[in-house]
Amino acid sequence: MVSSQNLITAFNGQVGHEMGASMLYVSIAAYFNSEDLDQLGAFFYRQADEERDHAMRFVRYVVDAGGRLEMPAIPAPVNEFASAEAAVAMALASEEKVTQQIYDLVEIAQQDHDHIAHRFLDWFVNEQFEEVGTMSALLSVVRRAGDDNLLQVEDYLARRGDPHTDEAPD
């Protein structure tokens, strides 16, 4: 096995954290779609897909490193949100929590002198910097718009394009 059992166990836990984040984003997306805020819904569905992709990166690492995948139980996400601001604030809190989880994994890799895992985790550190920034900006826009002007947030997202592809809308 390339990585320590301690790190493989921690990576298995991270699979659960990433899948939990994905499920939270599906729940947030469904909330926005039920409020006829389709741009916000689409944004969070893309976020859900991205979190699932993150989980799969950990899955592939565990398997490629010779470890055994042991998926943890994933708690059901919150399904009710008091407001758009509350939903986006929850998403930001989730990204901040995942960032700390990634930092904890980096610490384990450093303690194990596992340079391969450390390089693997570098991508996630950079990704979390981007994700926290994106969610912070969205929360700021939602707060400025307020509950009565969420269509302006929809316009903002439509003009901005997908931050994950750097493609501007047509």
N, C-alpha and C positions, 0 to 999 in steps of 0.2 A: 504494500500500500504506500502511495506517494506521500500522503499527509497523515498526521497523527489521528488516532481515533477520537481524541478530544476535538480536533478541528472538524472532522467528518460529522460528529454529533452536533456540533454548533451549526454547520452548514445545513444539516437536516432540519434543525430548528428554523433556520432562515428560510428554507423552502416554505414552511408553514406561515412565517411572517409575511412573505411576499404574496402567497396565495390569499392570506387574510386581507392584505391591502387591496388585492385585485377584487375580492368580493365586496369590500367597502366601496370601492369605486363603482362597481356595478350598481350597488344600492343607491349611491349618490346620483349616478346617471339616470336611473329609473325615476328617482324623485324629480329631477329636473325635467325629464320627458313628460312626467305626469302633470307638471306645471306648464306645459307647452313652451318650454325653454330648450329648444332642440339643439342649439349650438353648445350650451352648457352640457346637455346630455351627451352629445357626441364627444365633447372634450373628455368627459369622465369615462366614457366607454373606451376611448383610446388609452386613457390612463390605466384602466383595468387590464387591457391587453398588454400594455407595457409591463405592468407588475407581474403578470403571468409569465411573460418572457424572462423577467428577472428570476423568477422561481425556477424556470427551466434551465437557466444558466447554472444555477446551483445544483440542480439534479444532474446535469451532464458532468459537472465537475466531480461530484461525489462518485458517480459511476466510473468516470475516466481515471480517477485517483485510486480505484480499487476498493472503494468503500461500498457499503450497502445503504441503499436509500430506505429511510424509515420516516415516512410522512407523519408528522404530528397531527393531532386533532386540531381542527380549525374552528374557532368559535364563530357563531353566526354574527354577521355585521349588524350595526344599527340600521334600522329601516325607516325610522321617522326622524324628520328634521324640522326644527322650529322655523327655520328661514333659510334662504339661500346663503346668507352669511354664515349661519351655523354649520351648514353642510361643507362649505369651503374651508371654514376654520377647522373642522374635523379632519379634512383632507390634509391641511397644512400640519396639524398635530401628528397625523399618521406619518407624513414624510419626515418630520423631525425625529420621531421615534425610530423609524427605519434607519435614518442616518446614524443614530447612536448605536443601533444594532450592528451596522456595518463597521463602525469604529471598534466595537467590541470584538468583532471577527478579526480585524486588522491586528488588534492586541494579541489575540491568540496566535495568529500566524507569526507575529514577531517573536513571541515567547518560544514558539516551536522552531524558530529559525527556518521557517518554510517560505523560501523566496518565491517559489512557484505560486503558492496560494496568495502571497502578498501582492504579486504582480496581477493576479486574477482580480483581487479585491480593489486594486487601484482604479479599475474601470468603474466600480460601484461607488467609490468615494467621489469621483468626478460626476457621475450620474446623479448622486444625491445632492451635490452642490447645485446642479441644474434644476432638479425637481423642487427643492426647497425654494429656490429663487422664482421659479414659475408659479408655484402655489402661493407664495407671498404676494407676488404681483397681482394674481387673480383675486386674492382676498382683498387687496387694497382697492382694486377696481370695483368689486362688489360692494364694499363699504361706501365708497364715494357715490355709487349709483343709488344705493338704498333700495328697499323693497319695492318702491314705486317706479323705479327706473331700470329694472333688470333687462329691458329690451336694449338699453344702451350697452349692457354687458354682452348681450347677444351680438350686437353690431361690432363691438370690440373684438370678440372672438372670430367673427366672420372676416374681418379685415386683417387680423393678425396672422391667420393661417395656422397650420399645425406646427407647434414648436418642436415636435419630434422629428420632422422631416425638413425643416427650414424651407418648406414650399409655401409661397404666398398664394392666396386664393386667386382664381381667374378673374 
